[in-house]
Amino acid sequence: MYNARMKMTRKYLLVFILVLVFPTLAIHQGIVRYSEKVMQRNIIENNEIMAELIVNRMNSEINDVVSQLQLVAGLSDQHALDLPAAYARAKQAISKSTIIQSIYFLDTDKRMKFEAPFRPQIEGVDFEYPKFDHVKWSYTYVVSGLISNVRSEKSVTVAIPVFYDDRRFQGALVAELSRNFLSNILRSTSETREGFGFMIDDEGRVIASTADDDWNLDFSGEPIVKLLLRGDSGSVQEAYRGTQSVMTYQTMRENWGLALGVPERFAFAPVQTLSTALTYSYLCFFAFIICLILIGGRQIIVPILRLTKFAQRIQSQKAQASLPEPLMKRKDEIGELIRALQDMSERVNRSHRFQQEIIEGIPYALITINGRGEVTRVNRKWVNMFGSSESEWEGKRLSELPAYDFLTMRAEEQEATWTGADGASRILKVVSASFYDGVLAVVQDISQIRMLEAHVKQSEQLALIGQITTGIAHELKNPLAVLSSSSELLKEELELSPDSEWVPTLVNDIDGEIGRMTSIVNEFLTLARTKQEKAGPAHLDRLLDRVLHLLRIKFNEKKIEIKREFESDVPVIEGNTNKLIQVFLNLIVNSMEAMPEGGKIVIRIGSTEREVWTEIADEGEGISEEHLRWLFNPFFSTKEQGSGLGLSIARDIMTEHGGSMDIYSEPNKGTTVRCRFPRKTKEEHE
């Protein structure tokens, strides 16, 4: 019975689609398309009629403007233009004409003599009228596109040459046309309120438009304008300023172009209304038929749909799924299926919660990757360590995670260094193991552990110093004992027999032991502290030049560029030259070693009222923030072969000089070391 009902429901749905839906959709589309074609043909015919009317009217208006200019010129048997009379006639012509907004006269030297209606006389104003030469050799008239007038305003002009009875050229009489009048001609002939129209000159610039904002815009990039610039005429249905429109275009005299159109959303609005009415009618009809089908198949289709959604929720494992109580009480096969699925849902939900608690309870970051190299799961510890959310991680491929190169499809245990978005580096312990459909990786941040190990190692080194000190003290006892006994014998010999042969021997013994003690002490001073020496005047610029001279060969070998930025008059400080050379040698060598591939080191010297400072800046690998605070600790070094004593000794020397040393660094951008020295006062100089 179940299968029979399913087949019947499917059969009714197929018959409904084939017999009613498809034919109805085809009829609907046919009616809409035919209506659009009729509407389009009607709009094109109306636009062509309007375009012809506009062209004829524009020709008539331009001819009228030419006639007005000829009357203003007042052609007679005179040999010179009567400027006051011409100005008066020009004012009268402007007052009577709706298209002319101003008239001006240019003599043969292109000097403006008057401009009606406001300036009867103009002296010393030259105006380079673009069409002047064309007017000069023309016996009729010239119409321009958009040009700049003497006030740098854009306008369209009509100009005529002024000749008298001797046929000598007197100048050009120019009339500027009103752009509002031209635009009003387009508005008065627009088929609908939503229609548009514009006229362009021979360069594609708008000289009149139904939209005032279009004035003087360059429309040469519009497809319809490209057709006009080629001298074509006709009708098209294409995009205008990003909107599909039905347009008619026609070439006018003087290489002007005219375009009229209506956007399709307005042109076909009646068709859309018809389409909407038909659509609603069909939808109501379809809804009625569907209701009849659903009523017959309710007992089968509805439970199946609910079971499908129920199974999908179980599959997604995002939330616990449940079914309505009436469905659970059904006595047929569907009821049995529903109860089985409900039991399965509860089992899956318990398993999912158990798995979730285990994964989130692990104290390390965890990630699983399937056989296709896609991330399938991360826990909260992973999100806290590496950022982003669980949903953002899931589905990403390993090829999309180049910064996480410690993730592989191999089962292995490794340590890796990872740099976060904040520039801080972390040492990670990564343990990867095969999973049922890929790889499971557990990541532990062991940065603090490694740092503590380094501190323990440093403590061991300091303990070693204590042992070395104890050894040195032990070693000094023997020479001291020799010195004591030799000095006693020497005193006795000098008192008893100054010329005894034992005197030179005892002196040599004392001198040898003193040399051995000095060697031991010097080695210890180099390790533990700098030797105190007398200070004197020190010139930092000369001192640094000397250091750079000593390292010049190394600079060439390592492709290091040195840039000096020294103050013009560097103040003298109080210091020990040899010790300061030791400081700057150490700092510059560190900068060189930070740039194994070469680069630039900038050395600056400057001063303030209280101090003199030097800066050594490189473009090297930089130092992480966690390492900066340990740099001055003895035996701490970021270099494999470093002793960790150089910066500690340099800082101690700066302290002896009453100065300080500051280090500023950013990973992958370089390091800057600034040394500050107290400035000597006048009394100290004296």
C-alpha positions in Angstrom: 0.0 0.0 0.0 2.9 2.4 0.9 4.6 1.9 -2.4 1.4 2.2 -4.4 0.6 5.5 -2.7 4.1 6.8 -3.4 3.8 5.9 -7.1 0.4 7.5 -7.3 1.5 10.7 -5.7 4.6 10.9 -8.0 2.4 10.2 -11.0 0.0 13.0 -10.1 2.8 15.4 -9.6 4.4 14.5 -13.0 1.0 14.9 -14.8 0.4 18.2 -13.1 3.8 19.5 -14.2 3.6 18.2 -17.7 0.0 19.0 -18.5 -0.5 22.3 -16.6 2.7 24.0 -15.5 4.9 23.8 -18.6 2.1 24.8 -21.1 1.0 27.6 -18.8 4.5 28.9 -18.5 5.0 28.8 -22.2 1.7 30.7 -22.9 2.7 33.3 -20.2 6.1 33.9 -21.8 4.6 34.1 -25.3 2.1 36.7 -24.3 4.8 38.8 -22.5 7.3 38.6 -25.3 4.7 39.5 -28.0 3.5 42.5 -25.8 7.1 43.7 -25.4 7.7 43.6 -29.2 4.5 45.6 -29.9 5.4 48.1 -27.2 9.0 48.4 -28.5 7.9 48.9 -32.1 5.4 51.6 -31.0 8.1 53.4 -28.9 10.6 53.3 -31.8 8.1 54.7 -34.3 7.2 57.6 -31.9 10.9 58.3 -31.2 11.6 58.5 -34.9 8.8 60.9 -35.5 10.0 63.0 -32.5 13.6 62.9 -33.7 12.5 64.2 -37.2 10.5 67.0 -35.6 13.5 68.1 -33.4 15.9 68.0 -36.4 13.6 70.1 -38.5 13.0 72.6 -35.6 16.7 72.9 -34.9 17.4 73.6 -38.6 14.7 76.2 -38.5 16.0 77.8 -35.3 19.6 77.9 -36.6 18.5 79.5 -39.8 16.6 82.1 -37.8 19.7 82.8 -35.7 21.7 83.3 -38.9 19.0 85.8 -40.2 19.1 87.7 -36.9 22.9 87.9 -37.1 22.8 89.2 -40.6 20.3 91.9 -39.5 22.7 92.8 -36.6 25.6 93.2 -39.1 23.5 95.7 -41.1 25.1 95.0 -44.5 25.1 98.1 -46.6 27.5 100.2 -48.8 29.5 101.1 -45.8 33.2 100.2 -45.6 33.3 99.9 -41.8 31.1 98.4 -39.1 29.0 100.8 -37.1 29.6 99.2 -33.7 27.1 101.2 -31.6 24.3 100.5 -34.1 25.3 96.8 -34.3 25.3 96.6 -30.5 21.8 98.2 -30.4 20.5 95.8 -33.0 22.1 92.9 -31.1 20.3 93.8 -27.9 17.0 94.0 -29.8 17.6 90.6 -31.4 18.4 89.0 -28.1 15.3 90.4 -26.5 13.1 89.0 -29.3 14.8 85.6 -29.6 14.4 82.7 -27.2 17.5 80.8 -28.4 20.1 83.6 -28.4 21.6 84.4 -25.0 24.4 86.8 -26.1 26.0 88.3 -29.3 29.6 89.5 -29.6 31.8 90.9 -32.4 35.4 89.9 -33.1 37.4 92.1 -35.5 40.1 90.8 -37.9 42.7 90.7 -35.1 40.3 88.6 -32.9 39.7 91.5 -30.6 36.3 91.6 -28.9 34.5 95.0 -29.6 31.2 94.5 -27.9 29.2 91.8 -26.1 25.4 92.2 -26.1 23.4 92.7 -24.0 25.7 94.0 -21.3 29.0 95.4 -22.7 28.6 98.0 -25.5 32.3 98.7 -25.7 35.2 96.4 -24.9 38.9 97.4 -25.2 41.9 95.3 -25.1 40.2 91.9 -24.8 41.5 89.2 -27.2 39.5 86.1 -27.7 40.7 83.1 -29.6 37.4 81.9 -31.1 38.1 78.3 -32.3 36.0 78.7 -35.5 37.4 82.1 -36.5 39.4 81.0 -39.5 36.5 78.8 -40.6 34.2 81.9 -40.4 36.8 84.1 -42.3 36.8 81.9 -45.3 33.1 81.1 -45.2 30.4 83.1 -47.0 27.5 81.6 -45.1 27.7 80.7 -41.4 29.5 78.3 -39.0 28.0 76.3 -36.1 30.4 75.1 -33.4 30.2 72.5 -30.8 30.9 73.2 -27.1 33.6 75.9 -26.7 34.8 78.1 -23.9 33.8 81.8 -24.2 35.7 84.8 -23.0 34.4 84.1 -19.4 35.6 80.4 -19.6 31.9 79.2 -19.8 30.9 76.4 -22.1 28.5 77.3 -24.9 27.3 76.5 -28.4 27.7 79.2 -31.0 26.6 80.3 -34.5 28.9 82.7 -36.3 28.7 84.6 -39.6 31.4 86.6 -41.4 30.9 90.3 -41.8 31.6 91.6 -45.4 30.8 94.9 -47.0 30.5 96.1 -50.5 34.3 95.8 -51.2 34.1 92.2 -50.0 36.7 92.8 -47.4 36.4 90.7 -44.3 35.5 93.0 -41.3 35.3 90.3 -38.6 33.0 87.7 -37.1 29.6 88.1 -35.5 29.0 85.3 -33.0 25.8 84.3 -31.2 25.8 82.0 -28.1 22.8 79.7 -28.0 20.8 79.1 -24.8 21.4 75.6 -23.5 18.1 75.8 -21.6 16.2 76.5 -24.8 17.9 73.5 -26.5 17.1 71.3 -23.6 13.5 72.5 -23.5 13.1 71.5 -27.1 14.0 67.9 -26.1 11.8 68.0 -23.0 8.8 69.3 -25.0 9.0 66.4 -27.5 9.8 63.6 -25.0 7.3 60.8 -25.4 6.9 60.2 -21.6 7.9 61.8 -18.4 10.5 59.0 -17.9 12.0 59.3 -21.3 15.4 60.9 -22.0 17.0 62.7 -24.8 20.3 64.5 -25.6 22.2 66.3 -28.3 26.0 66.0 -28.7 28.6 67.9 -30.7 31.1 66.4 -33.1 33.4 65.4 -30.1 30.6 63.6 -28.2 30.1 66.3 -25.5 26.5 67.0 -24.4 25.2 70.4 -25.7 21.5 69.8 -24.6 19.8 67.2 -22.5 16.6 66.5 -20.7 18.8 66.1 -17.6 20.5 69.3 -16.6 23.4 67.5 -14.9 24.4 66.0 -18.3 25.5 69.4 -19.7 29.1 69.4 -21.0 29.7 65.7 -20.1 31.7 63.6 -22.4 29.4 60.8 -23.8 31.8 59.6 -26.4 32.1 56.3 -24.5 28.4 55.4 -24.7 27.7 52.8 -27.5 24.9 54.9 -29.0 27.2 58.0 -29.2 29.8 56.0 -31.0 27.2 55.2 -33.7 26.3 59.0 -33.9 30.0 60.0 -34.2 30.2 57.6 -37.2 27.2 59.5 -38.8 24.7 56.6 -38.5 21.0 56.9 -37.8 18.5 54.2 -36.6 17.1 52.5 -33.5 18.6 50.2 -30.9 17.8 48.4 -27.7 20.8 48.4 -25.5 22.3 49.8 -22.3 22.4 53.6 -21.7 24.4 54.7 -18.6 24.0 51.2 -17.2 20.2 50.9 -17.9 18.7 48.9 -20.7 16.7 51.3 -22.9 14.9 51.6 -26.3 16.6 54.4 -28.2 16.4 56.2 -31.5 19.5 58.1 -32.8 19.9 60.5 -35.8 22.7 62.6 -37.2 22.0 66.3 -37.6 23.7 69.1 -39.5 27.1 70.4 -38.4 28.0 66.8 -37.2 25.7 67.1 -34.3 23.9 64.0 -33.0 20.5 63.5 -31.5 19.3 60.5 -29.3 15.9 59.8 -27.8 15.0 56.9 -25.6 13.0 55.3 -22.8 14.3 52.9 -20.2 12.9 49.5 -20.5 11.6 49.4 -17.0 9.3 52.4 -18.0 8.8 51.4 -21.6 7.6 47.9 -20.7 5.8 48.9 -17.5 2.3 48.0 -18.9 3.7 44.6 -20.1 5.1 44.0 -16.6 1.7 44.8 -15.1 0.1 42.3 -17.4 2.8 39.8 -16.6 2.2 40.3 -12.9 -1.5 39.9 -13.2 -1.1 36.7 -15.3 1.5 35.4 -12.8 -0.8 35.9 -9.8 -3.7 34.3 -11.7 -1.6 31.2 -12.5 -0.2 31.0 -9.0 -3.7 31.0 -7.6 -4.7 28.3 -10.0 -1.5 26.2 -9.2 -2.1 26.7 -5.5 -5.6 25.3 -5.8 -4.4 22.3 -7.7 -1.5 21.7 -5.3 -3.9 21.9 -2.4 -5.9 19.1 -3.9 -2.8 17.0 -4.4 -1.5 17.6 -0.9 -4.8 16.8 0.7 -4.7 13.4 -1.1 -1.0 12.7 -0.3 -0.8 14.3 3.2 -0.6 11.1 5.0 2.5 10.0 3.1 4.3 13.1 1.9 4.3 15.1 5.2 5.7 12.2 7.3 8.4 11.6 4.6 9.4 15.3 4.6 9.7 15.3 8.4 11.7 12.1 8.4 14.0 13.7 5.8 14.6 16.8 7.9 15.0 14.6 11.0 17.7 12.5 9.3 19.5 15.6 8.1 19.7 17.0 11.6 21.0 13.7 12.8 23.6 13.7 10.1 24.7 17.3 10.9 25.1 16.5 14.6 24.5 20.2 15.4 21.5 19.9 17.6 19.3 17.2 19.1 16.4 16.2 16.8 12.9 15.2 17.8 9.7 14.3 16.1 6.1 15.4 16.9 4.3 13.0 19.3 1.4 12.1 16.9 3.9 10.7 14.4 5.5 8.6 17.1 2.2 6.9 17.8 1.4 5.8 14.3 0.8 2.0 14.0 1.9 1.6 10.4 5.4 1.1 8.8 6.1 4.8 8.9 5.5 4.8 12.6 8.0 1.9 13.0 10.5 3.9 10.9 10.0 7.0 12.9 10.6 5.3 16.2 13.7 3.6 14.9 15.1 6.9 13.7 14.3 8.6 17.1 16.2 5.9 18.9 19.1 6.3 16.5 19.1 10.0 17.1 19.4 9.6 20.9 22.3 7.2 20.4 24.1 9.5 18.0 23.5 12.5 20.3 25.0 10.7 23.3 28.0 9.6 21.3 28.5 13.2 20.0 28.4 14.7 23.5 30.9 12.1 24.7 33.2 12.8 21.8 32.9 16.6 22.3 33.7 16.3 26.0 36.8 14.2 25.3 38.1 16.6 22.6 37.5 19.8 24.6 38.9 18.1 27.8 42.3 17.6 26.2 44.7 20.3 27.6 46.4 20.8 24.2 45.4 22.2 20.8 43.9 19.5 18.6 43.1 19.3 14.9 41.9 16.5 12.6 42.6 16.4 8.8 40.9 14.0 6.4 42.5 12.1 3.6 41.9 15.0 1.1 43.9 17.3 3.2 40.9 19.2 4.6 40.5 20.3 8.2 37.5 18.5 9.7 37.7 19.5 13.4 39.5 21.8 15.8 39.0 22.2 19.6 38.7 25.3 21.7 42.4 25.2 22.7 43.3 25.3 19.0 41.1 28.4 18.5 42.5 30.1 21.5 46.1 29.5 20.3 45.8 30.3 16.6 42.7 32.5 16.4 39.6 32.4 14.1 36.5 30.3 14.9 35.8 26.6 14.6 33.6 27.2 11.5 36.3 29.2 9.8 38.9 26.4 10.3 36.7 23.6 9.1 36.9 22.8 5.4 40.2 24.6 4.8 42.9 22.7 2.9 46.5 22.4 4.0 47.5 24.3 0.8 45.6 27.3 2.1 47.6 27.3 5.3 51.2 28.0 4.4 52.0 29.6 7.8 51.1 26.2 9.4 53.8 24.2 7.7 54.1 22.0 10.8 50.9 20.3 9.8 51.6 17.3 7.6 49.8 14.1 6.5 52.5 12.0 8.2 52.5 10.4 11.6 55.5 12.0 13.4 56.7 14.0 16.4 58.5 17.3 15.8 59.2 20.8 17.2 58.4 23.8 15.1 58.7 27.6 15.4 55.5 29.5 14.6 55.1 33.3 14.3 51.7 34.7 15.1 50.0 37.8 13.6 51.4 39.9 16.5 55.0 39.0 15.5 55.6 36.9 18.6 57.4 33.5 17.9 56.3 30.4 19.7 58.0 27.0 20.0 55.5 24.2 19.4 55.6 20.5 20.0 53.5 18.7 17.3 52.5 15.1 17.6 50.7 13.7 14.6 49.0 10.3 14.4 47.0 8.4 11.8 43.3 8.8 12.2 40.5 6.6 10.7 40.1 8.9 7.7 43.2 11.1 7.9 45.6 12.5 10.5 45.1 13.8 14.1 47.6 16.4 15.4 48.1 17.5 19.0 50.0 20.8 19.4 51.6 22.0 22.7 53.1 25.4 23.2 56.5 24.7 24.9 57.9 28.3 24.5 57.9 28.8 28.3 59.5 25.4 28.9 62.3 26.2 26.5 62.8 29.6 28.0 63.0 28.1 31.5 65.5 25.6 30.2 67.6 28.5 28.7 67.4 30.3 32.1 68.5 27.1 33.8 71.4 26.9 31.4 72.3 30.5 32.1 72.2 29.8 35.8 74.6 26.9 35.2 76.9 29.2 33.3 76.8 31.7 36.2 77.6 28.9 38.6 80.5 28.0 36.3 81.7 31.6 36.7 81.8 31.0 40.4 83.8 27.9 39.9 86.2 29.8 37.6 86.5 32.5 40.2 87.3 30.0 42.8 89.9 28.4 40.5 91.5 31.7 39.8 91.7 32.5 43.5 93.3 29.1 44.0 95.7 29.7 41.2 96.7 33.1 42.6 97.7 31.5 46.0 100.8 29.8 44.5 102.2 32.9 42.8 101.5 34.9 45.9 103.3 32.4 48.0 106.3 32.5 45.7 106.2 36.3 45.7 106.1 36.4 49.5 109.1 34.0 49.9 111.1 35.6 47.1 110.6 39.1 48.5 111.7 38.0 52.0 114.8 36.4 50.6 115.5 39.4 48.4 115.3 41.7 51.4 117.7 39.5 53.4 120.2 39.3 50.4 120.0 43.1 49.9 120.8 43.7 53.6 123.6 41.1 53.8 125.1 41.2 50.3 123.7 43.6 47.7 126.0 42.2 45.1 125.0 38.6 45.6 124.3 36.5 42.5 120.9 35.5 44.0 119.5 39.1 43.7 118.9 39.0 39.8 117.4 35.5 40.1 115.0 36.5 42.8 114.0 39.6 40.8 113.3 37.5 37.7 111.2 35.1 39.8 109.1 37.9 41.2 108.7 39.5 37.7 107.6 36.1 36.2 105.1 35.4 38.9 103.7 39.0 38.6 103.3 38.4 34.8 101.5 35.2 35.3 99.1 36.7 37.9 98.5 39.7 35.5 97.6 37.2 32.7 95.1 35.4 35.0 93.6 38.6 36.2 93.2 40.0 32.6 91.5 36.9 31.4 89.0 37.2 34.3 88.4 40.9 33.7 87.6 40.2 30.1 85.0 37.7 31.3 83.5 39.4 34.3 83.9 43.2 34.0 85.7 45.9 32.0 89.0 47.4 33.2 88.8 50.8 34.8 90.9 53.4 32.9 91.2 57.1 33.1 88.7 59.1 30.9 89.5 62.1 28.7 87.9 64.2 25.9 86.3 61.9 23.3 85.1 62.9 19.8 82.3 60.5 18.8 82.4 61.4 15.1 86.2 60.7 14.8 85.8 57.6 17.0 83.1 56.1 14.8 85.0 57.0 11.6 87.9 55.0 13.1 85.7 52.0 13.8 84.3 52.1 10.3 87.8 52.3 8.9 88.8 49.2 10.8 85.7 47.3 9.4 85.9 48.6 5.9 87.1 45.2 4.5 84.3 43.3 6.3 81.7 45.7 4.8 82.9 45.0 1.3 82.9 41.2 1.9 79.4 41.2 3.3 77.9 43.7 0.9 77.1 46.2 3.7 76.2 49.8 2.7 77.1 52.4 5.4 75.2 55.7 5.6 76.5 58.4 7.9 74.1 61.0 9.3 76.4 63.0 11.7 75.5 66.4 13.2 77.6 69.2 11.7 79.3 70.1 15.1 79.4 67.1 17.4 80.0 68.1 21.0 82.9 66.5 22.8 82.1 64.1 25.6 84.1 62.7 28.6 85.1 59.1 28.0 87.7 56.4 27.4 88.4 56.1 23.7 89.5 52.4 23.7 86.4 51.3 25.7 84.1 53.3 23.4 85.7 51.7 20.4 85.0 48.3 22.0 81.3 49.3 22.4 80.8 50.5 18.8 82.8 47.6 17.3 80.5 45.2 19.2 77.3 46.9 18.1 78.3 47.3 14.4 79.5 43.7 14.2 76.1 42.6 15.6 74.3 44.6 12.9 76.5 43.0 10.2 75.8 39.5 11.5 72.0 40.3 11.5 72.2 40.8 7.7 73.9 37.7 6.2 72.6 38.6 2.7 73.9 42.3 3.0 72.0 45.5 3.6 72.3 49.0 4.9 73.5 50.3 8.3 72.6 53.9 9.2 74.8 55.6 11.8 73.5 58.8 13.3 75.0 61.3 15.8 73.0 64.1 17.3 72.7 66.1 20.5 70.3 68.0 22.8 70.9 70.4 25.6 71.5 67.6 28.1 73.0 64.7 26.1 74.9 63.5 23.0 73.5 60.4 21.3 74.4 57.9 18.7 72.2 55.5 16.8 73.1 52.3 14.8 70.2 51.1 12.8 70.2 48.0 10.5 67.7 46.2 8.2 68.3 42.8 9.7 66.2 40.0 11.1 65.2 41.9 14.2 64.7 40.6 17.7 61.5 39.3 19.2 59.9 41.0 22.1 60.4 38.0 24.4 64.2 38.1 23.7 64.6 41.8 24.1 64.4 41.7 27.9 67.2 39.1 28.2 69.7 40.7 25.8 71.9 42.3 28.6 72.0 39.2 30.7 75.5 37.5 30.7 75.8 34.4 28.4 72.3 35.1 26.8 72.7 35.0 23.0 70.3 34.5 20.0 73.3 33.4 17.9 74.5 29.8 17.7 78.2 30.7 18.2 77.6 33.8 20.5 79.1 34.0 24.0 76.4 36.3 25.3 79.0 38.7 26.9 79.3 41.4 24.2 76.2 43.4 24.9 76.6 42.9 28.7 80.2 44.3 28.6 79.0 47.2 26.2 76.2 48.1 28.6 78.6 48.1 31.6 81.0 50.4 29.6 78.1 52.8 28.9 77.2 52.8 32.6 80.8 53.6 33.5 80.5 56.7 31.2 77.3 57.8 33.0 75.2 56.9 29.9 72.7 54.4 28.8 71.9 52.0 26.0 68.4 51.3 24.5 67.5 48.7 21.9 64.4 49.0 19.7 63.6 46.1 17.4 60.8 44.6 15.3 61.0 41.1 13.7 61.9 41.1 10.0 62.2 44.9 10.0 65.5 45.6 11.8 67.1 46.8 15.0 68.1 50.2 16.3 70.6 50.7 19.2 70.7 54.2 20.8 73.6 55.1 23.1 73.2 58.3 25.2 76.1 60.2 26.8 75.8 63.1 29.3 76.9 66.4 27.7 79.8 68.3 29.3 79.0 71.7 30.9 81.0 74.9 30.3 82.7 74.4 33.7 83.7 70.9 32.8 85.2 72.1 29.6 87.2 74.7 31.4 
